[in-house]
Amino acid sequence: MFRGRFEHTIDSKGRISIPARFREILAEKYDERVMITNFDRCLVAYPYEEWKNLEEKISSLSMVKKEARSFQRFFISAAVECPIDKLGRILIPPTLRSYAQLERDVVFSGMLKKFEIWSKERFLEVIHEAEENFENLAESLASLGL
């Protein structure tokens, strides 16, 4: 499982090193490919096997519903396979870098079966919002039995 936060920098070509701990998990449990897509003004990276499972679920959604089509159009059409190079880096395409506003300082955030890639500035904003709303979040989680 992917856990923790790690700060890295993205180079001028759009390459970024995946945190060593995340690379270990990918090597031990998965192959060394990730699928990256956009969501919530950040990038979400899925190990290839997890991505295939997600695609199966998404493909079973009824395309009669506008929301399902919109989600698929937004989420799937942006997805890119990103192999990890010998130095443990992935190349983030310009469209995804632009969407997530990745310029220099980035944060990797472990999210169990996936991880997120944020601009550091945006990540700090989101964490601050979560801290301010923590009581409401805790109540919502309690209602789910967590």
Residue, then its C-alpha position, 0 to 999 in steps of 0.5 A: m500500500f502507498r502511504g506517506r508524503f514525499e517532496h520532489t522536484i520536476d525537471s524542465k523536461g517534465r520528468i520526476s523521480i518516484p519516491a524510493r518507497f513507492r518504487e519498492i512497492l511497485a517492484e514488489k507487488y506490481d510491474e513497474r508501469v503506472m497509469i496517470t490521469n487527472f482528478d481534483r486538480c492533481l494527478v492520480a497514479y495507479p499501478y497498471e494492474e489496479w488501473k485495469n481493475l478500475e477500467e473494468k468497473i468504469s466500463s460497466l457503468s451505464m453510458v445512458k447516464k450523462e454523468a457516467r459519460s462525462f466522468q469517463r470522458f474526463f478521467i479515461s481520456a486523460a490517462v497515459e501509461c508512464p513507464i518508469d525509467k532506469l533512474g526511477r523517473i516518469l515523464i509527465p506529459p505537458t497536458l497533465r503537467s498543465y492541468a495539475q499546475l506542476e512547475r517545480d516543487v511537487v508532493f507525492s501523497g500515498m493513497l493506499k492502492k494509488f498515489e497522487i502527484w500535486s503541486k506543492e502549493r496546491f497540496l498545502e492548500v488542500i491539506h489546510e482545507a482538510e484541517e479546517n474541516f476535520e471535525n466534519l470529516a471525522e463525523s462523516l467517517a464515523s457514520l461510515g463506521l471508521 
